[in-house]
């Protein structure tokens, strides 16, 4: 007969990279105390990683050994399972667009959910709660431009927007301008100035 640990690992191995597990979704495999004990044993043996308290992921086995699952895959799975919106942070968005050379020392994602820290092997990841207007179009270049502009702030907005505009095609610029209604006044003003200059 399969042990609780074996049943958990069989369940985990059927999931895609970055999928997370919690005791609550494993209660069909045993009583809560048995599931908790099995999860702790699996972490100690290195078969699962504790991403944060109560949340686990399976390391990825490669021919070079095991590694943590990709940060993006874990964050994407958390967003899907919780229903929250998640995007790159403003600093990461600016870096992605090539308008900032600063490489953030740790990965930060903006979220509509609660702020929390994740640990993926040696990597520390922060999910930071932000107002919903900062999460417009979380996966588009125009959305990244919007977050980059918010990151540079009011004092650097005009200069930053000129640099941002140069990285976007016409369709992306139109999409960026369409976000004016949800932007704070200072951003809406800069975006309106850009619209009138076109």
C-alpha positions in Angstrom: 0.0 0.0 0.0 1.2 3.5 -0.9 2.4 5.7 2.0 1.1 9.3 2.3 4.5 10.6 1.2 4.5 8.4 -1.9 1.0 9.5 -2.7 2.0 13.2 -2.3 5.0 12.6 -4.6 2.9 10.8 -7.2 0.5 13.8 -7.2 3.3 16.4 -7.3 5.1 14.6 -10.2 1.9 14.9 -12.4 2.0 18.7 -12.0 3.8 21.1 -14.4 7.0 22.9 -13.3 6.2 25.7 -10.8 3.0 24.2 -9.6 2.6 24.7 -5.9 1.0 22.4 -3.3 -0.6 23.0 0.1 -1.8 20.5 2.7 -5.4 21.6 2.0 -5.4 20.3 -1.6 -3.9 17.0 -0.5 -6.5 16.0 2.1 -7.9 13.4 -0.3 -4.6 11.5 0.4 -4.8 11.3 4.2 -5.7 13.0 7.4 -4.4 16.6 7.9 -1.8 15.5 10.5 -0.5 12.7 8.3 -0.3 15.1 5.3 1.6 17.8 7.3 4.1 15.2 8.6 4.6 13.7 5.1 5.2 17.2 3.7 7.8 18.0 6.4 9.5 14.7 5.7 9.6 15.3 1.9 11.1 18.8 2.5 13.8 17.3 4.8 14.6 14.7 2.1 14.8 17.4 -0.6 12.0 15.9 -2.6 9.9 19.1 -2.1 10.8 22.7 -1.4 9.1 24.9 1.1 8.2 28.1 -0.9 6.7 29.8 2.1 4.8 28.5 5.2 2.2 26.0 4.0 3.2 26.2 0.4 5.5 23.7 -1.4 6.9 23.0 -4.9 8.8 20.2 -6.4 12.4 20.8 -7.4 13.2 20.2 -11.1 15.5 17.3 -11.8 18.0 17.9 -14.6 21.0 16.0 -15.8 23.1 18.4 -13.8 21.2 17.8 -10.6 18.1 19.5 -9.1 17.2 23.1 -9.3 14.4 25.3 -8.0 11.4 25.7 -10.4 11.5 28.9 -12.4 10.3 31.9 -10.5 8.0 33.0 -13.3 6.3 29.5 -13.3 5.7 29.6 -9.6 4.4 33.1 -9.6 2.1 32.4 -12.5 0.8 29.2 -10.8 0.1 31.2 -7.5 -1.7 33.9 -9.5 -3.9 31.2 -11.3 -4.7 29.4 -8.1 -5.6 32.5 -6.0 -7.2 34.5 -8.8 -5.0 37.5 -8.2 -3.4 39.7 -10.9 0.4 39.6 -10.9 2.8 41.6 -13.1 6.5 42.5 -13.2 7.4 45.3 -10.8 8.0 48.8 -12.3 11.8 48.4 -11.9 11.7 45.0 -13.7 9.4 46.5 -16.4 11.9 49.4 -17.0 14.7 46.8 -17.2 12.6 44.6 -19.6 12.0 47.6 -21.9 15.7 48.5 -21.9 15.3 51.9 -20.4 17.0 51.1 -17.1 20.2 49.2 -16.7 19.7 48.6 -13.0 19.2 44.9 -12.4 17.1 44.4 -9.3 19.0 42.3 -6.7 15.9 40.3 -5.9 12.9 39.5 -8.0 9.8 41.6 -7.1 6.4 41.1 -8.6 3.4 43.4 -8.1 0.1 41.8 -7.1 -3.5 42.5 -6.3 -3.2 39.9 -3.5 -1.4 40.3 -0.1 2.3 41.1 0.1 4.4 38.0 0.9 7.9 36.6 0.4 8.7 33.3 -1.3 11.9 31.3 -1.2 13.0 29.3 -4.2 16.2 27.6 -3.3 18.7 30.5 -3.0 16.3 33.0 -4.7 14.2 35.4 -2.6 11.1 36.6 -4.3 8.8 39.3 -3.2 5.1 39.6 -4.1 4.2 43.2 -3.3 0.6 44.4 -3.1 0.0 47.5 -5.2 -3.2 49.4 -6.2 -5.1 47.8 -9.1 -4.3 50.7 -11.6 -0.7 49.5 -11.5 -1.7 46.1 -12.8 -3.2 47.1 -16.1 -2.3 44.7 -19.0 0.1 42.6 -16.8 1.7 40.8 -19.7 1.8 43.4 -22.5 4.6 45.8 -23.4 2.2 48.8 -23.0 1.4 47.5 -19.5 5.1 47.2 -18.7 5.6 50.8 -20.0 2.8 52.0 -17.7 4.5 50.4 -14.7 7.9 51.7 -15.7 6.5 55.2 -15.8 5.0 54.8 -12.4 8.4 53.5 -11.1 10.2 56.6 -12.4 7.7 58.8 -10.6 6.4 62.3 -11.1 9.8 64.1 -11.1 11.3 62.0 -13.9 8.0 61.3 -15.8 8.5 63.5 -18.8 12.1 62.3 -19.5 11.1 58.6 -18.8 8.1 58.8 -21.1 10.3 60.0 -24.0 12.6 57.0 -23.5 9.6 54.6 -23.1 7.9 55.9 -26.2 11.0 55.0 -28.3 10.7 51.4 -27.2 7.0 51.0 -28.3 5.4 50.5 -31.7 2.3 52.6 -32.7 -0.1 50.0 -31.5 1.6 49.7 -28.1 1.7 53.5 -27.8 -2.1 53.6 -28.4 -2.6 50.9 -25.8 -0.5 52.9 -23.3 -2.5 56.0 -23.9 -5.7 54.1 -23.3 -4.6 53.6 -19.7 -4.9 57.4 -18.9 -8.3 57.1 -17.3 -7.0 54.8 -14.5 -3.7 56.6 -14.0 -3.0 59.1 -11.2 -3.3 62.8 -12.3 0.5 63.3 -12.8 0.7 60.3 -15.1 -2.5 61.1 -17.0 -1.1 64.6 -17.6 2.1 63.2 -19.1 0.3 60.7 -21.2 -2.2 63.3 -22.5 0.8 65.5 -23.5 2.2 62.5 -25.4 -1.2 62.0 -27.1 -1.5 65.6 -28.2 2.1 65.6 -29.7 1.2 62.6 -32.0 
